[in-house]
Amino acid sequence: MKISEIKQALAEVEAVNFRLPTGEYLPAHFHVTEVGLVSKHFIDCGGVERQEKVANFQLWEAGDYDHRLAPEKFLHILNLSERILGREDLDIEVEYQQATIGKFGLTREGNDFVLTSKQTACLAQDACGIPAAQSFALPQLQMASCTPGGGCC
């Protein structure tokens, strides 16, 4: 999800609900404690120099059970963050504390914002000798009907 997409979504929803990849919702009293710019300048294992830049949201919860982040307030925070983020329509990365700080992507499903799992990957697979994913056709299986007591199950 990009900054422009979350701004549009916040104008359409009545409540801000975040859901983990497991389907579990963050408590309604969560806070957005940071909106920041994260840039990464690195060399991959194949020697290629790369740069990435994302908008980072940090979500946090505490014992403030009366706190509820309204969509208008979240939108206000995002508008204030333009001083840091600029006007570039960046992808969003979300941090949320679990056993350790988890990093997630973000998407929208209906009225919910869904934290999506992120994976590491080798960016220079050809230089590392990692074979490309191979695809092959599976044989067609013949489905026999199975009846109770027939011995096929």
C-alpha positions in Angstrom: 0.0 0.0 0.0 1.2 3.5 -0.8 0.7 6.7 1.2 -1.9 8.0 -1.3 -3.9 4.8 -0.9 -4.0 4.9 2.9 -5.0 8.6 2.8 -7.9 7.7 0.5 -8.9 4.8 2.6 -8.9 6.9 5.8 -11.4 9.2 4.2 -13.7 6.2 3.6 -13.6 4.3 6.9 -15.3 5.0 10.2 -12.7 3.3 12.3 -9.0 2.4 12.0 -8.7 -1.4 12.4 -5.3 -3.2 11.9 -5.3 -6.9 11.5 -2.2 -9.2 11.8 -1.5 -11.9 9.1 -2.9 -14.4 11.6 -6.3 -12.7 11.4 -6.0 -11.3 15.0 -6.9 -7.6 15.4 -4.6 -5.1 17.1 -6.3 -3.8 20.3 -8.5 -0.8 19.5 -6.4 1.3 21.8 -3.2 1.1 19.7 -1.2 4.2 18.9 0.7 5.3 15.8 3.8 6.4 17.6 5.9 7.2 14.6 5.6 8.0 10.9 9.0 8.1 9.3 11.2 7.8 6.3 13.4 4.8 6.2 16.1 4.6 3.5 18.4 1.7 2.9 21.5 1.9 0.8 23.2 -1.5 0.3 25.1 -3.9 -1.9 23.5 -7.2 -2.6 25.5 -10.5 -2.6 26.1 -10.1 -6.3 27.8 -6.8 -5.8 25.0 -4.6 -7.2 24.4 -1.3 -5.3 20.8 -0.7 -4.4 18.6 1.8 -2.6 15.2 1.5 -1.1 13.0 4.1 0.6 9.7 3.5 2.4 7.3 5.3 4.7 7.4 3.6 8.1 4.6 3.5 10.6 5.2 2.2 14.1 2.2 0.8 15.9 2.2 0.4 19.7 -0.2 -0.5 22.4 -0.2 0.3 26.1 -2.6 0.4 29.0 -4.4 3.5 27.6 -7.6 1.6 27.0 -9.7 4.8 26.4 -7.5 5.8 23.4 -9.0 5.3 20.0 -7.3 6.6 16.8 -9.9 8.2 14.6 -9.4 8.1 10.8 -9.3 12.0 10.8 -6.5 12.1 13.4 -4.5 9.5 11.6 -4.9 11.5 8.3 -3.7 14.6 10.2 -0.6 12.7 11.4 0.1 11.7 7.8 -0.3 15.2 6.6 2.1 16.5 9.2 4.6 13.7 8.2 4.9 15.3 4.7 7.7 17.5 6.3 9.7 14.3 6.7 8.4 12.1 3.8 8.0 14.8 1.2 5.3 14.3 -1.3 6.7 11.1 -2.8 4.1 8.4 -2.9 6.1 5.8 -1.0 5.3 2.2 -0.1 4.4 1.7 3.5 6.2 -0.6 6.0 4.7 -1.2 9.4 6.5 -2.0 12.6 4.6 -3.7 15.4 6.0 -5.1 18.7 5.5 -8.9 19.2 8.2 -11.2 20.6 10.5 -8.7 18.7 9.7 -5.8 16.4 8.0 -7.2 13.4 8.1 -5.6 10.0 5.1 -5.9 7.8 3.7 -4.8 4.5 0.2 -3.2 4.4 -2.9 -3.8 2.4 -6.6 -3.1 2.7 -9.4 -5.6 2.9 -12.8 -3.9 3.2 -12.7 -1.6 6.2 -9.6 -3.2 7.6 -5.9 -2.5 7.2 -4.1 -5.8 7.0 -0.4 -6.3 8.0 1.1 -8.6 5.5 4.1 -10.9 6.1 7.4 -9.8 4.5 10.0 -12.3 3.4 13.8 -12.0 2.8 15.1 -12.9 -0.6 18.3 -13.2 -2.5 18.3 -10.3 -5.0 21.2 -11.7 -7.1 20.2 -15.3 -7.5 22.0 -15.6 -10.8 25.3 -14.4 -9.3 24.9 -16.8 -6.4 24.1 -19.9 -8.5 20.6 -20.3 -7.2 18.6 -22.1 -9.9 15.5 -20.4 -11.2 12.2 -21.8 -10.0 11.2 -24.7 -12.2 7.7 -25.4 -13.2 6.3 -28.6 -14.4 2.9 -30.1 -15.1 1.4 -32.4 -12.5 -0.1 -35.6 -13.8 -3.9 -35.7 -13.9 -5.2 -37.8 -11.0 -8.2 -40.1 -11.5 -10.7 -39.5 -8.8 -12.5 -42.6 -7.7 -15.7 -42.4 -5.8 -15.3 -43.7 -2.3 -18.1 -45.2 -0.3 -18.3 -45.9 3.4 -16.8 -49.4 4.1 -15.4 -49.6 0.6 -11.8 -49.7 1.8 -10.5 -46.9 -0.4 -10.1 -44.3 2.4 
